[in-house]
Amino acid sequence: MLIRAVRNMILLGILVNFNISIFGQVAFNKHFDADSTLDASFCCFQTLDEGYINAGTWYNPSFGIGGAFIIRTNCIGDTIWKKVYDLSSTGAEGFESGLELPDGNYIICGYLQDTVQLTGNAFLSKINYKGEIIWLKTYGGAINESAKMVKSTPDNGFIFSGYSSSYTNGGNDYYLVKTDSEGNLQWQKHYGGVNDEVAYSIDFTKDGGYILGGKTNSYGFGGVDLFMIKVDANGDSLWQKTFGTTGDDYSETVISTLDSGYVMVGGTADSYGSYDAYMIKTDSLGNKLWDKVYGKTSNYEMLKYVIQLPDSSYTLSGSYWPDNTLKYQGWLVKTNKYGDSLWCKTYGNSGVSDYIYEMCKTSDGGYALAGQYNRIGPPYQDMWLIKTDSLGCDSAICNFGCNACVYIQPRIWVSTTQSCYPQTTFSFRDTSDFATSWFWDFGDMATSTEKDPVHTYASAGTFTIKHIAYYSNCSDSTEIIINIMHPDSTEVFPSICQGQSYYAGGDYQTAQGAYYDTLQNQAGCDSIIITNLTVNPIPVTPVITVQSDTLFSSSPAGNQWYNQNGLIPGATDSIYILTDTLNNDFYVMVEINGCFSDTSNMLHLNWTYYNIMQANSFIEIFPNPAKDEIVIDLHFASEKLTQIAITDLYGKEVIPMVEENIHHEKKIVNISNLQPSMYMVKVKTPETMFVKKIIVIR
């Protein structure tokens, strides 16, 4: 059996599909330009083949033209292709956010200028892996709209947030648009007050709705404030919250957190007239739990993006002034789950301003950062793409090499992943490429550094085998699970009553004895079930007699006394002392080991005498057990009305009583509506009562 880890890699300029997990993390810091003066990246995401899409805008002020710009790179940041798009004749357009679809195509959102009305439209565009536009759809009204962040929805459609000047309560409003998989509009909503609002971000919530984050100038504490809106799956507003100071504050990104709350990042005005980086944590209803500010006093800091990690910690990105040169640098901050900073990294040139606008988590545990890079010298600004490790390192000293590591391709060969104890010896073989040393962890505290080890397990169990292959400074790993099963032998001890059956040994059994069944599994580790079946006899039908005020049963044990009203609670001895002897009927049944006897003879006691009748002498019922009907053969005659009824063991009538004259007749009674159980047939004359037990089966 060949167990192979696969990852996409670029090898010798050819795109070859593999899928591995690399211990070494790739790191690089690169910038790109569209042969223009001013370029910027507002969007980056990792592709399925471990490369990157970097998207934004370009502009050449000398000619007054610009457009949208995308760079496609491989896993180490080398350009595969770049595309400049003229989406409108005016050149006023740009990409703001994007993602990769499962089919390898891309969805990008942004803004463009309507070439007829010269107003701005929000747009969605589907682009293939070569950068060619498959379709482009615009959204908005007569004035201006822009799409700021797009997400793929569970129905294969899309939803984006932004702002609208066409659909508004005044100024710009939050703008939310839902489309199908082809970008066709399904619904659109706007939210806001009399002034300006912009929704820079959107995220899913655990109830199937959405959380929107951005800024407002209509609500809050004065000036511009952070603005959070919760909407349901149809875009209907549920609640809204503002955060900030009396000065101008702003927000860029809001995310749902693992505890069903939310985190929003941005900037807040400080007492020095500058901005501090700001992060606020809320509960599921938007109520503030805590907030944090980061940076140096009197300097400017701003946060653009936030990611929560599986351990509930956060990574933040943005830009800040490191000194008094009034120039920004890219900034990455790591915090714990309470927002306390753990470390930070800066990127860029000193003496010029560089900006980080977006961030994504990468498959190797690091980060990709997108923004705008200023070249030293003439004021040229480039698209910027930084790939860091999990600690924010972007330099060669922490780069184990993308190309070197992907050569290893660890693979484990083992004859089987399942066996039956005591077959516990396994031969493992490494068939990786280029590996020069190895490490095996067999999952039972034993290890090996051999290339092709043989290992024997001491017991049955499930074991995870981890294999690491090394080449130069790189390592790569894979793992498999083997299962050693132990055959089991289980005994069960059921019991039945005579005349019943039990499935064991491949058939329905009616005789007492031991029966064997085998449970097979794929490993040939068969389990045996031994059924020790006991067949209990039906108790002898008891006979009851009366002496004075006491009834006697011929059975020494298992008795249950009944009268004409049904079961007598607690009357389980072989004798029963009468407390209400007159005008009543009494009989008994015996239950031993779950098996019931026929009913005894019935004794009818009245004011003047005890009339003793034995039902077996006067009534015959067949068949018994029965399914659909029974025949009641009455061996007596009565000119007076005789009542016939069927009751359950508690005396409740299940087939109502009928009255008729009897002349040694056979009566047919339909019992097809009765559930499988034991019932009592009662035949009552003015002089006495006969009771007989029947069993209904299906």
Backbone hydrogen bonds, N-H to C=O, Kabsch-Sander energy under -0.5 kcal/mol:
donor,donor_aa,acceptor,acceptor_aa,energy
3,I,1,M,-0.6
3,I,412,I,-2.9
4,R,2,L,-0.6
5,A,410,P,-1.2
6,V,19,N,-0.6
7,R,19,N,-2.0
9,M,16,V,-2.3
11,L,9,M,-0.6
11,L,14,I,-2.1
14,I,11,L,-2.0
16,V,9,M,-1.7
16,V,14,I,-0.8
18,F,16,V,-0.7
19,N,7,R,-1.0
21,S,477,S,-0.6
22,I,20,I,-0.6
23,F,475,S,-1.5
24,G,475,S,-0.7
28,F,387,K,-2.1
30,K,385,L,-2.9
32,F,383,M,-2.7
37,T,59,Y,-0.6
38,L,59,Y,-2.7
39,D,37,T,-0.6
39,D,381,Q,-1.9
40,A,57,T,-2.1
41,S,371,G,-1.8
42,F,40,A,-0.5
42,F,55,A,-1.8
43,C,55,A,-1.7
45,F,53,I,-1.5
47,T,51,G,-2.2
50,E,47,T,-2.0
52,Y,73,T,-1.3
53,I,45,F,-2.4
54,N,71,I,-2.5
55,A,43,C,-2.7
56,G,69,F,-2.7
57,T,40,A,-2.2
58,W,67,G,-2.4
59,Y,38,L,-2.1
60,N,65,I,-3.3
63,F,60,N,-0.9
64,G,60,N,-1.4
65,I,60,N,-1.4
67,G,58,W,-2.2
68,A,85,Y,-1.8
69,F,56,G,-1.7
70,I,83,K,-2.5
71,I,54,N,-2.9
72,R,81,W,-3.2
73,T,52,Y,-2.6
73,T,71,I,-0.5
74,N,78,D,-2.2
77,G,74,N,-1.6
80,I,72,R,-3.7
81,W,72,R,-1.6
83,K,70,I,-2.7
85,Y,68,A,-2.9
87,L,85,Y,-0.8
91,G,88,S,-1.0
93,E,91,G,-1.3
94,G,111,Y,-2.1
95,F,56,G,-1.5
96,E,109,C,-3.1
97,S,109,C,-1.4
99,L,107,I,-1.9
101,L,105,N,-3.2
104,G,101,L,-2.2
106,Y,127,I,-3.4
107,I,99,L,-2.5
108,I,125,S,-2.6
109,C,97,S,-2.9
110,G,123,F,-1.6
111,Y,94,G,-1.8
112,L,121,N,-2.1
113,Q,92,A,-0.5
114,D,119,T,-4.2
118,L,114,D,-2.1
121,N,112,L,-3.3
122,A,139,Y,-1.9
123,F,110,G,-1.5
124,L,137,K,-2.4
125,S,108,I,-2.4
126,K,135,W,-2.5
127,I,106,Y,-2.7
127,I,125,S,-0.5
128,N,132,E,-2.7
131,G,128,N,-2.1
134,I,126,K,-3.4
135,W,126,K,-1.3
137,K,124,L,-3.0
139,Y,122,A,-2.6
145,E,120,G,-0.7
146,S,163,Y,-1.9
147,A,110,G,-1.6
148,K,161,S,-3.5
149,M,161,S,-1.5
151,K,159,I,-2.5
153,T,157,G,-2.2
156,N,153,T,-2.0
158,F,179,T,-1.3
159,I,151,K,-2.2
160,F,177,V,-2.2
161,S,149,M,-2.1
162,G,175,Y,-1.6
163,Y,146,S,-1.8
164,S,173,D,-1.9
165,S,144,N,-3.3
166,S,144,N,-0.6
168,T,166,S,-0.8
173,D,164,S,-2.4
174,Y,191,Y,-2.8
175,Y,162,G,-1.5
176,L,189,K,-2.8
177,V,160,F,-2.3
178,K,187,W,-2.9
179,T,158,F,-2.9
180,D,184,N,-1.9
183,G,180,D,-1.8
186,Q,178,K,-3.1
187,W,178,K,-1.6
189,K,176,L,-2.8
191,Y,174,Y,-1.6
197,E,172,N,-1.3
198,V,215,K,-1.8
199,A,162,G,-1.9
200,Y,198,V,-0.9
200,Y,213,G,-0.8
201,S,213,G,-2.1
203,D,211,I,-1.7
205,T,209,G,-1.9
208,G,205,T,-1.9
210,Y,231,V,-2.2
211,I,203,D,-2.4
212,L,229,I,-2.9
213,G,201,S,-1.9
214,G,227,F,-1.7
215,K,198,V,-2.0
216,T,225,D,-2.3
217,N,196,D,-2.0
225,D,216,T,-2.5
226,L,243,F,-2.7
227,F,214,G,-2.2
228,M,241,K,-3.0
229,I,212,L,-2.1
230,K,239,W,-2.7
231,V,210,Y,-2.5
232,D,236,D,-2.1
235,G,232,D,-2.0
238,L,230,K,-3.3
239,W,230,K,-1.4
241,K,228,M,-2.9
243,F,226,L,-1.8
249,D,224,V,-3.5
249,D,247,G,-0.7
250,Y,267,G,-2.4
252,E,265,V,-2.4
253,T,265,V,-1.1
255,I,263,V,-2.4
257,T,261,G,-2.3
260,S,257,T,-1.9
262,Y,282,T,-1.2
263,V,255,I,-2.0
264,M,280,I,-2.2
265,V,253,T,-2.3
266,G,278,Y,-2.3
267,G,250,Y,-2.4
268,T,276,D,-2.5
270,D,274,S,-2.5
273,G,270,D,-1.4
276,D,268,T,-2.6
277,A,294,Y,-1.7
278,Y,266,G,-1.8
279,M,292,K,-2.5
280,I,264,M,-2.5
281,K,290,W,-3.1
282,T,262,Y,-2.9
283,D,287,N,-2.1
286,G,283,D,-1.7
289,L,281,K,-3.5
290,W,281,K,-1.5
292,K,279,M,-2.9
294,Y,277,A,-2.1
299,N,296,K,-1.4
301,E,275,Y,-1.2
302,M,319,S,-2.9
303,L,266,G,-1.4
304,K,317,S,-2.9
305,Y,317,S,-1.8
307,I,315,T,-2.1
309,L,313,S,-2.6
312,S,309,L,-2.4
314,Y,335,T,-1.3
315,T,307,I,-2.4
316,L,333,V,-3.3
317,S,305,Y,-2.2
318,G,331,W,-2.0
319,S,302,M,-2.3
320,Y,329,Q,-1.9
321,W,300,Y,-2.4
326,L,323,D,-0.6
329,Q,320,Y,-1.9
330,G,347,Y,-2.3
331,W,318,G,-2.1
332,L,345,K,-2.6
333,V,316,L,-2.8
334,K,343,W,-2.9
335,T,314,Y,-2.7
336,N,340,D,-2.1
339,G,336,N,-1.9
342,L,334,K,-3.9
343,W,334,K,-1.3
345,K,332,L,-2.6
347,Y,330,G,-1.8
352,V,349,N,-0.7
354,D,328,Y,-2.1
354,D,352,V,-0.5
355,Y,372,Q,-2.4
357,Y,355,Y,-0.5
357,Y,370,A,-3.0
358,E,370,A,-1.8
360,C,368,A,-2.2
362,T,366,G,-2.1
365,G,362,T,-1.9
367,Y,388,T,-1.1
368,A,360,C,-2.5
369,L,386,I,-2.9
370,A,358,E,-2.6
371,G,384,W,-1.6
372,Q,355,Y,-2.2
373,Y,382,D,-2.8
375,R,373,Y,-0.6
375,R,380,Y,-2.4
380,Y,378,P,-3.1
381,Q,37,T,-2.8
382,D,373,Y,-3.6
383,M,32,F,-2.7
384,W,371,G,-1.8
385,L,30,K,-3.1
386,I,369,L,-2.5
387,K,28,F,-3.1
388,T,367,Y,-2.9
388,T,386,I,-0.5
389,D,393,C,-1.7
392,G,389,D,-1.9
398,C,395,S,-1.3
399,N,396,A,-1.7
400,F,25,Q,-0.8
400,F,398,C,-0.7
405,C,401,G,-1.8
406,V,402,C,-1.6
407,Y,404,A,-1.1
408,I,405,C,-1.3
409,Q,405,C,-0.5
412,I,3,I,-2.2
413,W,429,R,-2.7
414,V,1,M,-1.7
415,S,427,S,-0.5
419,S,483,N,-2.0
421,Y,485,M,-3.6
423,Q,420,C,-2.6
424,T,422,P,-1.6
426,F,455,H,-2.9
428,F,426,F,-0.6
428,F,453,P,-2.8
429,R,413,W,-1.9
430,D,451,K,-0.7
431,T,411,R,-1.6
433,D,408,I,-2.7
436,T,470,Y,-3.2
437,S,470,Y,-1.2
438,W,449,T,-0.5
439,F,468,I,-2.0
440,W,448,S,-3.2
441,D,466,K,-2.6
442,F,440,W,-0.5
442,F,446,A,-2.3
448,S,440,W,-1.8
455,H,426,F,-2.6
457,Y,424,T,-2.3
461,G,484,I,-2.1
463,F,482,I,-2.7
465,I,463,F,-0.6
465,I,480,I,-2.8
466,K,441,D,-2.3
466,K,464,T,-0.6
467,H,478,T,-2.9
468,I,439,F,-2.7
469,A,476,D,-2.9
470,Y,437,S,-2.7
471,Y,474,C,-2.4
474,C,471,Y,-2.7
476,D,469,A,-2.2
477,S,21,S,-1.1
478,T,467,H,-2.0
480,I,465,I,-1.9
482,I,463,F,-2.6
483,N,417,T,-2.7
484,I,461,G,-3.2
485,M,419,S,-2.7
485,M,483,N,-0.6
490,T,528,I,-3.1
492,V,530,I,-2.8
496,I,534,T,-2.5
498,Q,536,N,-2.3
500,Q,497,C,-2.6
502,Y,509,Q,-2.0
504,A,502,Y,-0.6
504,A,507,D,-2.7
507,D,504,A,-1.4
509,Q,502,Y,-3.6
509,Q,507,D,-0.6
513,G,533,L,-1.8
515,Y,531,T,-2.3
517,D,529,I,-2.1
519,L,527,S,-3.2
520,Q,518,T,-0.6
524,G,521,N,-1.8
526,D,524,G,-1.4
527,S,519,L,-2.6
528,I,488,D,-2.5
529,I,517,D,-2.9
530,I,490,T,-3.4
530,I,528,I,-0.5
531,T,515,Y,-3.4
531,T,529,I,-0.6
532,N,492,V,-2.9
532,N,530,I,-0.7
533,L,513,G,-2.9
533,L,531,T,-1.0
534,T,494,P,-1.8
536,N,496,I,-3.1
536,N,534,T,-0.6
545,T,552,F,-2.0
547,Q,550,T,-2.6
550,T,547,Q,-2.1
551,L,576,Y,-3.1
552,F,545,T,-2.9
553,S,574,S,-3.2
554,S,543,V,-1.4
559,N,572,T,-0.6
560,Q,589,M,-1.8
561,W,571,A,-2.5
562,Y,587,Y,-2.7
563,N,566,G,-2.5
564,Q,585,D,-0.8
566,G,563,N,-2.4
568,I,561,W,-2.4
571,A,568,I,-1.9
572,T,570,G,-1.5
576,Y,551,L,-2.5
578,L,549,D,-3.5
583,N,605,L,-0.6
584,N,581,T,-0.6
584,N,605,L,-2.0
586,F,603,L,-2.5
587,Y,562,Y,-1.9
589,M,560,Q,-1.9
591,E,558,G,-2.7
592,I,595,C,-2.3
595,C,592,I,-1.6
597,S,590,V,-2.6
600,S,588,V,-2.4
602,M,613,M,-0.9
603,L,586,F,-2.8
604,H,602,M,-0.5
604,H,611,N,-2.5
605,L,584,N,-3.0
605,L,603,L,-0.6
606,N,609,Y,-2.4
611,N,604,H,-2.8
611,N,609,Y,-0.7
612,I,610,Y,-0.7
613,M,602,M,-1.8
613,M,611,N,-0.6
615,A,613,M,-0.6
617,S,614,Q,-1.2
618,F,614,Q,-0.6
618,F,615,A,-1.2
619,I,615,A,-2.6
620,E,633,D,-2.0
622,F,631,V,-1.9
626,A,695,I,-2.4
630,I,669,V,-2.1
631,V,622,F,-3.1
632,I,630,I,-0.5
632,I,667,K,-3.5
633,D,620,E,-3.7
633,D,631,V,-0.7
634,L,632,I,-0.7
634,L,665,E,-3.0
635,H,618,F,-3.1
635,H,633,D,-0.6
638,S,662,I,-2.7
642,T,660,E,-3.1
643,Q,684,K,-3.1
644,I,658,V,-2.2
645,A,682,K,-2.3
646,I,655,I,-1.7
647,T,680,M,-2.6
648,D,652,K,-2.3
651,G,648,D,-2.0
654,V,646,I,-2.5
655,I,646,I,-1.9
658,V,644,I,-2.1
660,E,642,T,-1.9
662,I,638,S,-1.5
664,H,636,F,-2.1
667,K,632,I,-2.9
669,V,630,I,-2.7
669,V,667,K,-0.5
671,I,628,D,-2.7
671,I,669,V,-0.5
672,S,628,D,-0.9
674,L,671,I,-1.7
677,S,696,V,-0.9
679,Y,694,I,-2.7
680,M,647,T,-3.0
681,V,692,K,-3.5
682,K,645,A,-3.0
682,K,680,M,-0.6
683,V,681,V,-0.5
683,V,690,F,-3.0
684,K,643,Q,-3.0
684,K,682,K,-0.5
685,T,688,T,-2.9
690,F,683,V,-3.5
692,K,681,V,-2.3
694,I,679,Y,-2.5
696,V,677,S,-3.0
697,I,626,A,-2.4
697,I,695,I,-0.5
